[in-house]
Amino acid sequence: MPMQLVDPLQDHPPGLQCAGLASVFLAACRVHRINPYDVLASAASMMADTIHGERPEFRALRLYAEHDLK
């Protein structure tokens, strides 16, 4: 699902991609009354797997971002 959400962004410059994602993220956090810093910390923890390296689902997202969002 994350790739489906960000796929339309690949035709825009990097700064606009990040601003668009950040705007949607902040709006969603405000609507749900969730602290965005807590969500970012949680996401960072989910993306890290110190025992086996990078988790496969997040590796796929990273590779997508590296190759398709540039």
Secondary structure, DSSP 8 states (H G I E B T S, - for coil): -HHHHHGGGGGS-HHHHHHHHHHHHHHHHHHHT--HHHHHHHHHHHH--TTTSS-HHHHHHHHHHHHH--
